[in-house]
Amino acid sequence: MDFDPEAVRVARANARVNRVRPKLGIRRGDVTNLPIQPPRHYDLVCANLISTLLIAERRRIAAQLNPAGTLVLAGILKPEFREVQKAYKTLGLRLISHRDEKEWRSGSFGFGR
């Protein structure tokens, strides 16, 4: 899900090129409207958002994840990553791994790992 229609279009095109489109749910939406008790949970949730939004909407984002699933958070400036990590830890999500690229850091998280 992305708020930007162009980002959704590009994500769908990339998924087709990589032959994974049928396996992905890509749609336009607003993270602040995600349900706290969703009707469906996912094995993989990716959120490429600014740290303030990742922290403010952490309950909505984490609620979409299967208990054994993986949450990938990206778009985080390196100095802000620790605060994001702490916020998700309060929900029971533990950092599994992280990756740095220039001034950015992304991380994958899971419950009770």
C-alpha positions as CSV (number, residue, x, y, z in Angstrom):
1,M,0.0,0.0,0.0
2,D,1.2,3.5,-0.8
3,F,-0.5,6.9,-0.7
4,D,1.2,8.0,-3.9
5,P,-0.6,6.6,-7.0
6,E,2.7,6.8,-9.0
7,A,4.5,4.7,-6.4
8,V,1.7,2.1,-6.7
9,R,1.9,2.0,-10.5
10,V,5.7,1.5,-10.3
11,A,5.5,-1.2,-7.7
12,R,2.9,-3.1,-9.8
13,A,5.1,-2.8,-12.9
14,N,8.2,-4.0,-11.0
15,A,6.2,-6.9,-9.6
16,R,5.1,-7.9,-13.1
17,V,8.7,-7.7,-14.4
18,N,9.9,-9.8,-11.5
19,R,7.0,-12.3,-12.0
20,V,5.7,-11.9,-8.5
21,R,2.6,-9.8,-9.1
22,P,0.1,-12.6,-8.3
23,K,1.8,-13.1,-4.9
24,L,1.6,-9.4,-3.9
25,G,-1.2,-7.2,-2.7
26,I,-0.3,-3.7,-3.9
27,R,-2.9,-1.0,-3.5
28,R,-3.2,2.7,-2.8
29,G,-4.2,3.7,0.7
30,D,-3.4,5.7,3.8
31,V,-1.5,4.0,6.7
32,T,-3.5,6.1,9.2
33,N,-6.7,4.3,8.0
34,L,-5.4,0.7,8.5
35,P,-7.6,-1.2,10.9
36,I,-6.3,-2.1,14.3
37,Q,-8.1,-5.4,14.0
38,P,-7.7,-6.3,10.3
39,P,-9.7,-9.1,8.7
40,R,-6.6,-10.6,7.2
41,H,-2.9,-10.8,8.3
42,Y,0.2,-11.0,6.2
43,D,3.4,-13.0,6.3
44,L,5.4,-10.0,5.0
45,V,4.6,-6.3,5.6
46,C,6.9,-3.6,4.2
47,A,6.6,0.0,5.3
48,N,8.9,2.6,3.7
49,L,7.8,5.7,5.6
50,I,9.4,8.5,7.6
51,S,10.2,7.6,11.2
52,T,7.6,9.9,12.8
53,L,4.8,8.1,10.8
54,L,6.3,4.7,11.5
55,I,6.3,5.4,15.2
56,A,2.9,7.1,15.3
57,E,1.2,4.3,13.4
58,R,3.1,1.4,14.7
59,R,0.1,-0.4,16.2
60,R,-1.8,-0.2,12.9
61,I,1.2,-1.4,10.9
62,A,2.1,-4.2,13.3
63,A,-1.5,-5.4,13.5
64,Q,-1.4,-6.4,9.8
65,L,1.4,-8.9,10.5
66,N,1.0,-12.7,11.1
67,P,2.5,-13.7,14.4
68,A,5.3,-15.6,12.6
69,G,5.6,-13.0,9.9
70,T,8.3,-10.4,9.1
71,L,8.0,-6.7,9.2
72,V,10.4,-4.6,7.0
73,L,10.7,-1.0,7.9
74,A,12.6,1.4,5.6
75,G,13.0,5.0,4.8
76,I,14.5,5.7,8.2
77,L,17.4,8.1,8.6
78,K,20.2,6.4,10.6
79,P,20.1,8.7,13.6
80,E,16.3,8.0,13.9
81,F,16.5,4.2,13.6
82,R,17.0,3.5,17.3
83,E,13.8,5.4,18.2
84,V,11.8,3.4,15.6
85,Q,13.4,0.2,16.9
86,K,12.4,1.0,20.5
87,A,8.8,1.9,19.5
88,Y,8.3,-1.5,17.8
89,K,10.0,-3.3,20.7
90,T,7.2,-2.1,22.9
91,L,4.8,-4.2,20.7
92,G,6.9,-7.3,21.0
93,L,8.8,-7.0,17.7
94,R,12.5,-7.7,17.8
95,L,15.1,-6.5,15.3
96,I,16.2,-9.5,13.1
97,S,18.6,-7.7,10.8
98,H,19.3,-4.3,9.4
99,R,20.9,-2.7,6.3
100,D,22.5,0.7,5.8
101,E,22.6,2.6,2.5
102,K,24.2,6.0,2.6
103,E,22.2,8.0,5.3
104,W,19.3,5.4,5.4
105,R,18.8,2.3,7.5
106,S,16.1,-0.4,7.1
107,G,15.4,-3.3,9.4
108,S,13.4,-6.5,9.5
109,F,11.5,-7.3,12.6
110,G,9.6,-10.3,14.0
111,F,7.6,-11.2,17.1
112,G,9.5,-13.1,19.8
113,R,12.6,-13.9,17.8
